[in-house]
Amino acid sequence: MSRCWGVDSILIKLPMALVSIDGLSGEQQSAIARDYASFAADSGEASPRCDVICHAARLSQPIGLSPERFSVNGQYSPLKRRTNGGIEVTGFDFMGHFTRGGPAPVHSELSVVKEEQLVWPSVLENFLRILVAHLVLDQGGVLLHSAGVLYQDRVYLFCGRSNAGKTTMARKAAAAGARVLSYDINLVIPEKSGYRIHKVPFTGEFGRQVENFQVCGSFPTGGLALLEKAPNLTAAPLLPAEALAGLLTGCPFVNDDPEEIPVLMDILTNLIQLRPVIRMGVGRDDSFETVMTEFSRSCEVA
């Protein structure tokens, strides 16, 4: 095992896994406890066995790859590679890997050159995003690029490509006094009562505002929309094939992995059989209440 930073550790209680990060320095542990306060678990609460064990380690030298290697469509994207028994992840400032397909718990390691780099969102958050995107498939769930808005005790997801208007919808919701789980990414997991939306600590800067940390836990799914910009408000249910294709583009880190695609397709097919997907065009001047009234109405009649 690689050389660690210290002897401290922390437990992070994600919706689908209890993650133990060990080998931390005191400064790293304090920073993670602050940034993941809503998800940090007391050791007394923890189950006897963690689902994921992550070792924080030191890199002997910088990655040494140009920034262009990590750019996909103009956005930062760590490199991902299948290895025997696991997945290796390389970012501009880190290297990591985790086991896949073997017995529990999942073993992983996250390595950086400088102590402070480990807790950067571009390092720890990105690594955990990739880890969760893969592991949640084993539970029949999916990590979706989306804005999640709590409306009348249900969460409505606005999915879409970059610049489709997800952040704008989140800001409209917040300005109207509604709660926003995330403007960036949300976790969808099946339960006995149907699919529920879970808040995750991968919310970007908007979601890190103090008021949004009050929205924790899970909520029933109100509806799913493929969002697009339009001069006027429009809403229409999508055919299953269109809905499947649209949601597939919003499943980061796993929608380009040949070994995960069959399971991912089955999960999305099951999801759209139970929850219709609405294509929504939202104009700049459409109010939040107007959008949500049309969204919820379209879900009921679809």
C-alpha positions as CSV (number, residue, x, y, z in Angstrom):
1,M,0.0,0.0,0.0
2,S,1.2,3.5,-0.8
3,R,2.5,5.9,1.9
4,C,-0.4,7.6,3.6
5,W,-0.7,11.3,4.8
6,G,-1.5,10.5,8.4
7,V,-3.5,8.3,10.8
8,D,-6.9,10.1,10.7
9,S,-10.0,8.8,9.0
10,I,-13.6,9.8,8.2
11,L,-16.9,8.1,7.4
12,I,-19.1,9.5,4.6
13,K,-22.6,8.2,4.5
14,L,-23.7,8.3,0.9
15,P,-27.2,7.2,0.0
16,M,-26.0,3.9,-1.5
17,A,-22.8,3.2,0.5
18,L,-20.9,3.9,3.6
19,V,-17.4,5.2,2.6
20,S,-14.4,5.1,4.9
21,I,-11.5,7.3,4.0
22,D,-8.3,6.5,5.9
23,G,-4.7,7.6,5.9
24,L,-5.7,11.3,6.2
25,S,-3.7,14.1,7.9
26,G,-5.6,16.1,10.5
27,E,-6.0,19.0,8.1
28,Q,-7.4,16.8,5.4
29,Q,-9.8,15.1,7.8
30,S,-11.0,18.5,9.1
31,A,-11.6,19.9,5.5
32,I,-13.6,16.8,4.5
33,A,-15.7,17.0,7.7
34,R,-16.4,20.6,6.8
35,D,-17.2,20.2,3.1
36,Y,-19.2,17.0,3.6
37,A,-20.8,18.0,6.9
38,S,-24.3,16.8,5.9
39,F,-23.0,13.4,5.0
40,A,-20.3,12.8,7.6
41,A,-21.2,9.8,9.9
42,D,-20.3,9.4,13.5
43,S,-18.4,6.2,14.1
44,G,-21.1,5.1,16.5
45,E,-23.7,5.2,13.7
46,A,-21.6,3.2,11.3
47,S,-22.4,-0.4,10.4
48,P,-19.7,-2.9,11.4
49,R,-18.6,-3.1,7.8
50,C,-18.1,-0.2,5.3
51,D,-19.2,-0.6,1.7
52,V,-16.2,1.3,0.4
53,I,-12.7,1.6,1.9
54,C,-10.6,4.4,0.4
55,H,-6.9,4.9,1.2
56,A,-5.5,8.4,0.9
57,A,-2.0,8.2,-0.4
58,R,1.0,10.2,-1.6
59,L,2.1,10.5,-5.2
60,S,5.9,10.6,-5.6
61,Q,5.6,13.0,-8.6
62,P,3.0,15.1,-10.5
63,I,0.9,13.4,-13.1
64,G,2.8,15.2,-15.9
65,L,0.0,15.2,-18.5
66,S,-1.1,18.3,-20.4
67,P,-4.5,19.9,-19.5
68,E,-5.8,19.1,-23.0
69,R,-5.7,15.4,-22.2
70,F,-8.5,16.0,-19.7
71,S,-10.7,18.1,-21.8
72,V,-13.9,16.7,-23.4
73,N,-16.1,19.1,-25.3
74,G,-14.3,21.9,-23.5
75,Q,-15.0,20.5,-20.0
76,Y,-12.7,18.9,-17.5
77,S,-13.0,15.1,-17.5
78,P,-10.7,12.7,-15.7
79,L,-9.3,9.8,-17.7
80,K,-10.8,6.4,-16.9
81,R,-9.3,3.0,-17.8
82,R,-10.4,-0.6,-17.0
83,T,-7.8,-2.8,-15.3
84,N,-7.9,-6.4,-14.1
85,G,-10.5,-6.3,-11.4
86,G,-11.0,-2.6,-11.3
87,I,-11.1,0.9,-12.7
88,E,-8.2,3.3,-12.8
89,V,-8.9,7.1,-12.8
90,T,-6.4,9.8,-13.6
91,G,-7.0,13.5,-13.1
92,F,-4.9,16.5,-13.6
93,D,-3.9,16.5,-9.9
94,F,-4.6,12.9,-8.8
95,M,-4.5,9.2,-9.5
96,G,-7.1,6.7,-8.1
97,H,-8.5,3.3,-8.6
98,F,-11.3,1.1,-7.2
99,T,-12.2,-2.5,-7.4
100,R,-15.2,-3.5,-9.6
101,G,-17.1,-6.7,-9.8
102,G,-15.4,-8.4,-6.8
103,P,-16.5,-9.2,-3.3
104,A,-17.5,-6.4,-0.8
105,P,-16.2,-4.1,0.4
106,V,-14.9,-2.1,-2.6
107,H,-11.2,-1.2,-2.0
108,S,-9.9,2.1,-3.5
109,E,-7.0,4.5,-3.3
110,L,-6.8,8.2,-4.1
111,S,-3.3,9.7,-4.4
112,V,-2.0,13.3,-4.7
113,V,1.4,15.0,-4.6
114,K,0.5,17.8,-2.2
115,E,-1.5,17.4,1.0
116,E,-4.0,20.1,0.2
117,Q,-4.9,18.7,-3.2
118,L,-6.7,15.7,-1.8
119,V,-9.7,17.7,-0.6
120,W,-10.1,19.9,-3.7
121,P,-13.5,19.4,-5.4
122,S,-11.6,18.6,-8.6
123,V,-10.0,15.7,-6.8
124,L,-12.0,14.1,-4.0
125,E,-15.5,15.1,-5.4
126,N,-14.6,14.0,-8.9
127,F,-13.2,10.6,-7.7
128,L,-16.3,10.0,-5.6
129,R,-18.6,10.9,-8.5
130,I,-17.0,8.3,-10.7
131,L,-17.1,5.7,-7.9
132,V,-20.8,6.3,-7.2
133,A,-21.8,6.3,-10.8
134,H,-20.5,2.8,-11.2
135,L,-21.5,1.4,-7.8
136,V,-25.1,2.6,-7.9
137,L,-25.7,0.5,-11.0
138,D,-25.5,-2.6,-8.7
139,Q,-28.5,-1.3,-6.9
140,G,-30.6,-0.6,-10.0
141,G,-30.0,3.1,-9.7
142,V,-28.3,5.8,-11.8
143,L,-26.5,9.1,-11.3
144,L,-28.1,11.7,-13.6
145,H,-26.8,15.1,-14.7
146,S,-29.8,17.1,-13.7
147,A,-31.3,20.0,-11.7
148,G,-33.4,18.5,-8.8
149,V,-36.2,20.7,-7.5
150,L,-38.4,19.9,-4.5
151,Y,-42.0,20.9,-5.4
152,Q,-45.1,19.8,-3.4
153,D,-43.1,17.1,-1.5
154,R,-41.7,15.5,-4.7
155,V,-38.5,16.0,-6.6
156,Y,-38.7,16.9,-10.3
157,L,-35.5,16.4,-12.3
158,F,-34.6,18.7,-15.2
159,C,-32.1,16.8,-17.3
160,G,-30.3,18.0,-20.4
161,R,-27.0,18.7,-22.1
162,S,-24.7,21.6,-21.0
163,N,-26.4,24.9,-21.6
164,A,-29.9,23.4,-21.7
165,G,-30.9,25.6,-18.8
166,K,-30.5,23.4,-15.7
167,T,-28.7,26.1,-13.7
168,T,-31.3,28.7,-14.8
169,M,-34.1,26.5,-13.6
170,A,-32.3,25.9,-10.2
171,R,-31.9,29.7,-9.8
172,K,-35.6,30.3,-10.7
173,A,-36.6,27.7,-8.1
174,A,-34.4,29.2,-5.4
175,A,-35.6,32.7,-6.1
176,A,-39.2,31.5,-5.8
177,G,-38.4,30.0,-2.4
178,A,-38.3,26.4,-3.5
179,R,-35.6,24.0,-2.3
180,V,-32.9,22.7,-4.7
181,L,-31.2,19.4,-4.2
182,S,-28.6,20.1,-6.9
183,Y,-28.4,22.0,-10.1
184,D,-25.8,19.5,-11.4
185,I,-26.2,15.9,-10.4
186,N,-28.8,13.7,-8.6
187,L,-29.0,10.1,-7.5
188,V,-32.0,8.0,-8.6
189,I,-32.5,4.7,-6.7
190,P,-35.4,2.2,-6.8
191,E,-37.2,1.4,-3.6
192,K,-40.4,-0.6,-2.7
193,S,-42.5,2.5,-3.1
194,G,-40.9,3.4,-6.5
195,Y,-38.0,5.5,-7.5
196,R,-36.7,8.1,-5.1
197,I,-34.3,11.0,-5.6
198,H,-31.4,11.3,-3.2
199,K,-29.3,14.3,-2.6
200,V,-25.5,13.7,-3.0
201,P,-22.6,15.9,-2.0
202,F,-21.7,16.5,-5.6
203,T,-23.6,19.7,-6.2
204,G,-21.2,22.3,-7.5
205,E,-20.9,25.8,-6.0
206,F,-24.6,26.6,-6.2
207,G,-25.5,23.5,-4.2
208,R,-22.9,24.3,-1.6
209,Q,-24.9,27.3,-0.4
210,V,-25.8,26.9,3.3
211,E,-29.6,26.9,2.7
212,N,-29.4,24.0,0.3
213,F,-27.6,21.8,2.8
214,Q,-30.9,21.7,4.7
215,V,-32.4,19.5,1.9
216,C,-31.1,16.1,2.8
217,G,-32.5,12.6,2.6
218,S,-34.6,11.2,-0.3
219,F,-37.9,12.2,-1.9
220,P,-40.3,10.5,-4.3
221,T,-39.9,11.2,-7.9
222,G,-42.3,13.8,-9.3
223,G,-41.2,13.7,-12.9
224,L,-38.3,13.7,-15.3
225,A,-37.9,16.3,-18.0
226,L,-35.5,16.7,-20.9
227,L,-34.9,20.4,-20.8
228,E,-34.2,22.7,-23.7
229,K,-34.3,26.4,-24.3
230,A,-37.3,27.8,-26.1
231,P,-39.0,31.1,-26.8
232,N,-42.2,29.9,-25.0
233,L,-43.1,27.2,-22.5
234,T,-43.7,23.8,-24.1
235,A,-44.2,20.3,-22.7
236,A,-44.9,17.0,-24.4
237,P,-44.3,13.4,-23.4
238,L,-41.5,11.6,-25.2
239,L,-41.7,8.2,-26.8
240,P,-39.8,5.5,-24.9
241,A,-36.9,5.4,-27.4
242,E,-36.5,9.1,-27.4
243,A,-36.6,9.2,-23.6
244,L,-34.1,6.4,-23.3
245,A,-31.7,8.2,-25.7
246,G,-32.1,11.5,-23.9
247,L,-31.5,10.1,-20.4
248,L,-28.5,8.0,-21.6
249,T,-26.6,11.2,-22.5
250,G,-27.0,12.4,-18.9
251,C,-25.4,9.3,-17.2
252,P,-21.8,10.4,-16.6
253,F,-18.8,8.1,-16.5
254,V,-20.8,4.9,-17.3
255,N,-22.6,5.8,-20.6
256,D,-19.3,5.2,-22.5
257,D,-18.2,2.1,-20.6
258,P,-19.0,-1.0,-22.7
259,E,-19.0,-3.3,-19.7
260,E,-21.7,-1.1,-17.9
261,I,-23.9,-0.2,-20.9
262,P,-26.2,-3.3,-20.8
263,V,-27.0,-2.8,-17.1
264,L,-27.4,0.9,-17.6
265,M,-29.8,0.4,-20.5
266,D,-31.9,-2.0,-18.5
267,I,-32.1,0.5,-15.6
268,L,-33.1,3.4,-17.8
269,T,-35.7,1.3,-19.5
270,N,-37.3,0.3,-16.1
271,L,-37.2,3.9,-15.0
272,I,-39.1,5.3,-18.0
273,Q,-41.7,2.6,-17.8
274,L,-42.7,3.9,-14.4
275,R,-42.0,7.6,-14.8
276,P,-42.8,9.3,-18.1
277,V,-40.2,11.7,-19.5
278,I,-41.4,15.1,-20.6
279,R,-39.6,17.2,-23.2
280,M,-39.8,20.7,-21.9
281,G,-38.9,24.0,-23.5
282,V,-38.5,26.8,-21.0
283,G,-38.2,30.5,-22.0
284,R,-36.2,33.0,-20.1
285,D,-39.3,34.8,-18.8
286,D,-41.3,31.7,-17.8
287,S,-41.9,31.8,-14.0
288,F,-41.0,28.9,-11.8
289,E,-44.6,28.4,-10.7
290,T,-45.8,28.3,-14.3
291,V,-43.1,25.8,-15.3
292,M,-43.8,23.5,-12.4
293,T,-47.6,23.6,-12.9
294,E,-47.1,22.6,-16.6
295,F,-44.5,20.0,-15.7
296,S,-46.6,18.3,-13.0
297,R,-49.7,18.4,-15.2
298,S,-47.8,16.8,-18.1
299,C,-46.6,14.0,-15.8
300,E,-50.1,13.2,-14.6
301,V,-51.6,12.9,-18.1
302,A,-48.7,11.2,-19.8
